């Protein structure tokens, strides 16, 4: 079985993304096509994953009125993406219609909770302060916000979720074993800082806390030997799950 690693194809040039996807394909489970490639090259860029024999995690983070998102989800299904992301903060109607449109197509809708680049200060700036529920001050506001957004999305039929490593165990406890939790913001030990991510952990810790998939970009992309880096992360995940 392939390792539960989603390799983020964060490249400016399509040719570089194609080469990297092919290079690490034996060690990963999915590739993530995000806004940079999608805007630069259009919907056909999804074929990078297909050509490498990998499912595609189409990370567009859709957030618009319900009909617009529903129509975009229909197009993602035509592209044969495996997963497409939407912002949970788009609301119940948007989530419900996205899930309904994806049903039966082989596409799953994945709700993004709180971006890993945000912390409590950012939530204050966004007017999302005061999130402590029932006097519970033991939890961060980012954790509570992520859990509340995920629970709302769950009620509307979403079963895939993006959350930071800091929230994985709370979402797992709240949503149960059927939720598919995808965790960006993971950094193997010894690979440097957190870059623009503010809530990070190692891949092993994320898996121990209940993640199903980890998203890895720069630690593989910028490695001298990408396949070796991907295999090392896969081995560490396997050990954590043993």
C-alpha positions in Angstrom: 0.0 0.0 0.0 1.1 3.5 -0.7 2.2 5.8 2.1 -0.4 8.3 3.4 1.6 11.2 2.1 0.1 14.0 -0.1 3.0 15.6 -1.9 2.3 19.3 -2.6 3.3 20.2 -6.1 4.2 23.8 -5.3 6.1 24.6 -8.4 6.1 27.6 -10.7 6.7 25.5 -13.9 4.6 22.6 -15.0 7.6 20.7 -16.3 9.2 20.8 -12.8 6.0 19.5 -11.2 5.8 16.7 -13.7 9.3 15.6 -13.0 8.9 15.8 -9.3 5.7 13.8 -9.3 7.2 11.0 -11.3 10.3 11.0 -9.1 8.5 10.5 -5.8 5.5 8.5 -7.0 6.8 5.2 -5.6 6.8 6.6 -2.1 3.6 8.7 -1.8 -0.1 8.2 -2.0 -1.4 11.4 -3.7 -0.2 14.6 -5.3 -1.7 18.0 -4.4 -2.4 20.5 -7.2 -2.9 23.9 -5.8 -3.6 27.4 -6.9 -0.2 28.2 -8.3 -0.2 25.5 -11.0 -4.0 25.6 -11.5 -4.0 29.4 -12.2 -0.8 29.1 -14.3 -1.7 26.2 -16.5 -5.5 25.7 -16.2 -7.5 22.6 -15.3 -5.5 20.3 -17.5 -2.7 20.5 -14.9 -4.7 17.8 -13.0 -3.3 15.3 -15.5 0.1 15.6 -13.8 -1.2 13.2 -11.1 -2.9 10.9 -13.5 0.2 10.6 -15.6 2.2 9.7 -12.5 -0.4 7.0 -11.6 -1.5 8.9 -8.5 -4.9 10.3 -7.2 -5.1 14.1 -7.3 -5.9 16.3 -4.2 -7.2 19.4 -5.9 -6.5 22.1 -3.4 -8.6 25.1 -4.6 -10.2 26.0 -1.3 -13.4 27.0 -2.9 -15.3 29.7 -1.0 -18.2 31.4 -2.7 -22.0 31.4 -2.9 -23.5 27.9 -2.9 -24.4 27.7 -6.6 -20.9 28.9 -7.7 -19.2 26.3 -5.5 -21.6 23.6 -6.6 -20.8 24.2 -10.2 -17.1 24.3 -9.6 -17.3 21.0 -7.8 -19.0 19.5 -10.8 -16.1 20.6 -13.0 -13.6 19.1 -10.5 -15.4 15.8 -10.8 -15.1 16.0 -14.6 -11.3 16.4 -14.2 -11.3 13.1 -12.3 -9.8 14.7 -9.2 -10.0 12.5 -6.1 -10.5 15.3 -3.6 -11.4 19.0 -3.9 -11.1 21.4 -1.0 -13.6 24.0 0.1 -13.6 26.4 3.0 -15.8 25.2 5.8 -16.5 28.9 6.6 -18.4 29.1 3.4 -21.4 27.9 5.4 -23.9 25.1 5.6 -25.7 25.6 2.3 -22.4 25.8 0.4 -21.1 22.7 2.0 -24.4 20.7 1.5 -24.6 21.6 -2.2 -21.0 20.8 -2.8 -21.3 17.3 -1.2 -24.6 16.6 -3.1 -22.9 17.5 -6.4 -19.9 15.3 -5.8 -22.0 12.3 -4.7 -21.5 9.3 -7.0 -18.7 10.9 -9.1 -15.7 9.5 -7.2 -14.9 12.9 -5.9 -14.8 13.8 -2.2 -15.3 17.3 -0.8 -12.7 18.2 1.9 -13.5 21.0 4.2 -10.6 23.3 5.3 -11.1 24.4 8.9 -8.6 27.0 10.1 -5.5 27.6 7.8 -2.2 26.5 9.4 -0.8 29.9 8.7 -3.2 31.5 11.2 -2.9 31.8 15.0 -5.0 33.3 17.7 -3.8 36.8 16.9 -5.1 36.3 13.3 -8.4 35.1 14.6 -8.7 38.3 16.6 -8.0 40.3 13.5 -10.7 38.4 11.7 -13.3 39.0 14.4 -13.2 35.4 15.6 -12.0 36.1 19.1 -13.9 35.0 22.2 -14.2 31.4 20.9 -13.9 29.7 24.3 -17.0 27.6 24.8 -18.6 27.1 28.2 -15.7 28.7 30.0 -13.2 26.3 28.7 -9.9 28.2 28.6 -7.7 25.0 28.4 -8.0 25.0 24.6 -6.7 27.4 22.1 -9.2 29.5 20.1 -7.8 28.1 16.9 -8.5 24.6 18.1 -12.1 25.4 19.1 -12.7 27.2 15.8 -11.4 24.3 13.8 -13.5 21.8 15.7 -16.7 23.9 15.4 -16.2 24.4 11.7 -15.5 20.7 11.2 -18.6 19.6 13.2 -20.8 21.9 11.1 -19.3 20.5 7.9 -19.8 16.9 9.2 -23.5 17.7 9.8 -23.8 18.7 6.1 -22.2 15.5 4.8 -18.5 16.3 4.6 -16.2 13.4 5.6 -12.8 14.8 4.6 -11.2 17.6 6.6 -8.0 19.7 6.6 -6.8 20.7 10.0 -3.4 21.5 11.5 -1.5 19.0 13.7 -2.6 21.0 16.7 -6.2 20.1 16.1 -6.1 16.5 14.9 -6.7 14.8 18.2 -9.7 17.0 19.0 -11.3 16.5 15.6 -10.8 12.8 15.8 -12.4 12.7 19.3 -15.3 14.8 18.1 -16.0 13.2 14.7 -15.0 9.6 15.3 -13.2 7.0 13.2 -15.0 7.7 9.9 -13.6 11.2 9.4 -10.7 11.5 7.0 -8.2 14.0 8.5 -5.6 15.6 6.3 -2.9 17.4 8.0 -0.6 20.1 6.4 2.0 21.9 8.4 4.1 18.8 9.1 7.9 19.1 9.2 10.2 16.1 9.7 12.8 16.6 12.4 15.9 18.3 11.1 14.3 20.0 8.1 14.5 23.5 9.3 11.8 26.0 10.4 8.1 26.2 10.0 8.2 28.7 7.0 4.8 30.4 6.9 3.1 27.7 8.9 2.3 28.6 12.5 0.9 25.3 13.9 3.2 22.5 13.0 4.3 19.0 14.1 6.3 16.0 12.8 4.5 13.6 10.5 4.9 10.9 13.2 3.1 13.0 15.8 0.3 13.9 13.4 -0.3 10.2 12.6 -0.2 9.2 16.3 -2.8 11.9 17.0 -5.2 10.5 14.5 -4.4 12.0 11.0 -5.1 9.8 8.0 -3.0 11.8 5.6 -0.1 14.3 5.9 0.6 17.0 3.4 4.3 17.5 2.7 5.7 20.1 0.3 9.0 21.8 0.9 10.8 19.0 2.9 10.4 16.8 -0.2 10.5 19.4 -2.9 13.7 21.1 -1.7 15.5 17.9 -0.8 18.6 16.9 -2.8 17.1 13.4 -3.3 13.4 13.8 -3.3 12.6 10.1 -3.5 14.9 9.4 -0.5 13.2 12.2 1.5 9.7 10.9 0.7 10.8 7.3 1.6 12.2 8.5 4.9 9.0 10.2 5.8 7.0 7.2 4.8 9.2 5.0 7.0 8.7 7.3 10.0 4.9 7.2 9.5 4.9 3.4 9.2 6.9 3.2 12.5 4.5 5.6 14.2 1.5 3.5 13.1 3.1 0.2 14.1 
